Amino acid sequence: MERNNRISRQKAASTDACGFLFHIFPVGHTDNSKGRQVKGMERKILVWISLLFMAFMLGLFIYYLMKGDASRWQVALGGIAVSALPLSLLFLKRNPFPKVLTIGYFLFLLCTTYLGSIMQFYLKFPWWDTTLHFYKGAFVGLCGMSLYKRFVPEKLRDSVSPWLYFLFVLSLSSLASVLWEIYEFTGDLVATHTMQLGGNKDTMGDLLAGVAGGLTAALYAKWRGHRV
């Protein structure tokens, strides 16, 4: 009898120990726990990329501020601000954007702020600005697809015309291109005087490139339909 009691106590202690370990290190046996782990990993990726890019821009800001290069330290300062914007997504209950779009956002910042402005790729390569406007148009269109998926319930999507979906993605992207040109125009009026050096031809070229990028994303949305 005493031997059986001792074995029972050992089994209970072993069970308690395993339960304690599973509590500390969840293994994700259920779909809900797996979903929470995936979301937690996505949040960590978002935070780390944002902090690393902010640190990179902060280093550039200090370097060019000490050198007295006003145009470059101002760009770096702006880079710190825009690289912190994705952190606002952490306050949302559900982030509508997948991590691939987050990476695409920071790729765009790298190509515009660092390579384009600080390393002067805009001046060295005439095609650089047009390419980024096309990329921006496609990127905003893909963001529109994510917003559509987030805010339109799945049970209602089949009742939405694919052409309406197409127009939504294209319109959002085109609006972003127009707002960007307004930003450049305003910037030239009050600050740099270098954002629209090509005048009307530069503005129309940027708009056409942005709309072309948005059209590409809209056609992709139309092709994929509600499977996206």
N, C-alpha and C positions, 0 to 999 in steps of 0.2 A: 504493500500500500504506500509506504513512504517513498519507494523508488518511483511509483507511478505519479505521485504528487510532484516529485522533483522534475520528472520529464515534462509534466504539464506546465510547470512554472518556467522551464527553459523554453518551451514552445511559445508561451505567451510573451516572454521577454524578446524572443526573436521576432515575433510579429510586431510588437511595439517598436522595435528598432527599425524594421523595414518601413513601417508606417511613417516614422519620423524622417527617414531618409527620403521617401517619396514626397513628403510634405516640403522638404527643403529643395529637393531637386525634382520638380515635376517632370514626368516622362511623357505626358501628353497622350494618354490612351484614348481620349475622346476627341471628337472633331472640334469641340469648343475650345479645348485647351490648345490644340494645334493651331487653331485660328488666332488665339491670343498670342501664341509664341511667334507666329508669322508677323502679326501686327507690331509686336514688341521689337522684332528685328528690323522692320521697316522704319520704325520711329528712331531706332539707334542709328541706322544708316543716314537718315535725314539729318539728325543732329550732328553726326561726325562730319559729313560732307560740308554742312553749313559752317561749322566751327573751323574746319581746315581751310576753307576758302576765305573766311573772314580773317584768319591768322595770316594767310598769304597776302591778302590785300592790305592788312595792317602793316606788315613788314615793308611792302612797297610804299605805303603812305609815309612811313617814318623815313625811309631811304630818300625818297624824292623831296620830302619836306626839308631834310637836312641839306640836300643839294640845291635847294631853292628853285626847283623845277615846278612851277605853279600848275601848269597844265596837267602834268602827270600825277601830282599828289591829289589834285582835285578829282581826277578819274578814280584813283585808288580809294579815296574817301567815299565816293559814290558806290564803288564796288563793295565796300564794307556794308553799306546800307542795304543794297539789293540782295546780297548774299544772306542777309538775316531774315529776309521776307519769308522764305519757306518755313522758318521756325514757327510762324503764326499758325501753320497747319496743325501744330501739336495741340492747339486749343480746341480743335474741332473734334466732335465725338467720333466722326468717321471721315478720314482723309479721302477725298474723291479721286486723287491722282495716284497712279501706280508709281513704283520706285523708278521705273525706266524714264518717266517724264521728269521726275526730280533730277535724275542724272542728266537728262537732256537740257534742263534749265541751267544747270551749272556749266555744262559744255557751252551753251550760248553765252553765258557771262564771261567765260574764259576767252572765247573767240572775239567778243566785243570789247570788253574793258581792258584785258591784258594784251592779247595779240593785236586787236584792232587799233586801240587808242594808244596804249603805252608803248608797244613795240612797233607802232605805226604801220601795221599791215594795210590799213585803209589807203595810205599814200603809196606804199610799195607795190601793192597788187590791186589794180583797178577793179578786178572781179570780186574782191573780198566783200565789199559792202553789198553788192547785189546778191551774192550767194547767201549772206546772212539774212537778208530780207526775205529771201525765198524760204530759208530754214525757219525763220520766225513765223511766217505765214502757215507753214505746215505744222509747226509745233503748237501754235494756238489752236489750229483746227483739231489736232489730236486731244488737246485739253478740252475742247468743246465736246468731243465724243465721250470723254470721261465724265463731264458734267451731265451730259444727257443720260448716261447710264446711271448716274447717281441719283438724279432728281425725277426721272420718269420711271414709275414703278414697272417692274418686268411684265406684269399682267396687262398693262396698257400699251406696251410697245408695239404689239402686233396691229393695233388699231391706228397707229401713226404711219402716215404715208412715208415711204422711203425718200421721196423727193422733198418732203418737209424736213426730214432729218438732214438731207444733203444741203438744203438752203440754210438751216441753222448753223451747221459747221462752217459753211462758206461765209455767211454773214458775220459770224463772230470773228473769224480770221480777218476779213476785210475791214471790220471796225477797228481791230487792233492795229492794222497797217495805217489807217487814217489817223488814229490817235498818236501813233509814233511820229508821223510827219508833223502833226500839230506841236508835239513836244520839241522836235528839232527846230521848227520855225520859231517857237517861243524862246528856246535856248539861244538862238542867234540874235533875237531882239534884245535880250536882257543880259547875256553873258558872253559866250565864246566867239560868235561871229564866224565859226568854222564848221558848223554842222551841216550846212547846205551850200557848200562851195560851188556845186554844179548848177545852182539855181533851179529853175522850173524843170529842166531836163533831168536833173538828179532826183527831184521829188517824184516826177512821173515814173521814172525808172524804178525807184524804190517801191512805189505803189503797185506797179505791174508785177514786180517780183514777189511782193507779199501776197497779192491776190492769186498769183500762179501757185504759190505754196499752199495757200488755203484751198484752191481748187483741187490740188492733188490730194489733200487730206479729205476733202468732201467726196471726191470720186471713190476714194478708198472706203469711206463710211458707207456710201451708196452700195458698193460692191459687197462689203461684209454684212450690211444690213444690221439687224438687231442681234447678230451673233457677237458683236464687239463687246 
